[in-house]
Amino acid sequence: MRRSPSIVPQSDDRDVYLVLDDFGHLGCSWRETDEQSTDRVAIVQDLLEGQYNNPQRVIAFNTAEGWSRDVSENIADEIARRCGMDGLDIPPHLETFIERPGNKREMPLKNAS
């Protein structure tokens, strides 16, 4: 039997991050992302900038190393830490993601204006 070539590059030894986004009544979907925007730094920045409607989950994988895992809690921790260090409020579109059960952390205090 003839096999189709894999669409996943085997020689690309890097971690790839994808976001599951909730579109309400339309349901959830893994968001399309440009290849250069799938690293951890880019995903965190895109989340902070509001590039996702209602993020539900973040997964990471590395095909060369043969692993995948849910990194939602790690990403939520990083977002909360960055907002706290910068003295910023958690963006409203990320509050549910940050507070989700399993993502146990204290929310930074809201800035007093």
C-alpha positions in Angstrom: 0.0 0.0 0.0 1.3 3.4 -0.9 1.6 5.9 2.0 1.1 9.7 1.7 4.0 11.8 2.9 3.6 13.4 6.3 2.6 17.1 6.3 4.5 17.4 9.6 8.2 18.2 9.1 10.2 15.6 11.0 13.4 17.6 10.9 11.8 20.7 12.5 13.0 20.3 16.1 11.1 23.1 17.8 8.1 23.4 20.2 4.9 24.5 18.5 2.0 26.1 20.5 -1.6 26.2 19.4 -4.7 27.7 21.1 -8.2 26.3 21.3 -10.5 29.2 21.0 -14.2 29.3 21.9 -16.4 31.2 19.4 -19.6 30.9 21.5 -22.5 29.4 19.5 -20.2 28.6 16.7 -18.2 26.2 18.9 -14.5 25.8 19.6 -11.7 25.6 17.0 -7.9 25.3 17.0 -7.0 28.7 15.6 -5.0 28.9 12.4 -1.7 30.5 13.0 1.2 31.5 10.8 4.1 29.1 11.3 6.4 31.9 12.7 3.8 32.8 15.3 3.6 29.4 17.0 6.4 29.7 19.5 5.7 30.3 23.2 6.6 34.0 23.2 4.4 34.8 20.2 1.4 32.9 21.6 1.7 34.7 25.0 1.9 38.0 23.2 -1.0 37.2 20.9 -3.1 36.2 23.9 -2.3 39.5 25.7 -3.1 41.5 22.6 -6.5 39.9 22.3 -5.9 37.9 19.2 -8.1 35.2 20.6 -11.8 35.5 21.5 -12.1 33.2 24.5 -9.0 30.9 24.8 -9.9 27.5 26.3 -6.7 25.6 26.1 -3.1 25.8 24.9 -1.2 22.8 23.7 2.4 22.4 22.8 4.1 19.7 20.8 7.4 18.8 19.3 7.3 16.3 16.5 11.1 15.7 16.4 11.1 14.8 20.1 7.7 13.0 19.9 5.8 14.7 22.6 2.7 16.8 23.2 1.1 18.3 26.3 -1.5 20.7 27.6 0.4 23.8 28.7 -2.6 25.9 29.6 -1.7 26.3 33.2 1.9 27.3 32.4 0.7 29.9 29.9 -1.8 31.2 32.4 0.9 31.5 35.0 3.1 33.4 32.6 0.4 35.8 31.6 -0.5 36.5 35.3 3.2 36.9 36.2 3.8 39.3 33.3 0.7 41.4 34.1 1.8 41.5 37.7 5.4 42.5 37.0 4.2 45.2 34.6 1.5 46.5 37.0 -1.2 45.7 34.5 -4.7 44.3 35.0 -5.4 40.9 33.5 -7.1 41.7 30.2 -10.9 41.0 30.5 -10.8 38.4 27.6 -8.2 36.4 29.6 -9.8 36.4 33.0 -11.7 33.2 32.5 -8.7 31.5 31.1 -6.5 32.6 34.0 -9.1 31.7 36.7 -10.1 28.3 35.1 -10.1 25.4 37.6 -6.6 23.8 37.5 -5.0 27.1 36.9 -4.6 27.8 40.6 -3.1 31.3 41.1 -3.9 34.6 42.7 -5.1 37.2 40.4 -3.0 40.4 40.5 -4.8 43.3 42.2 -6.6 45.6 39.9 -4.9 49.0 39.4 -6.6 51.7 41.3 -7.3 54.7 39.1 
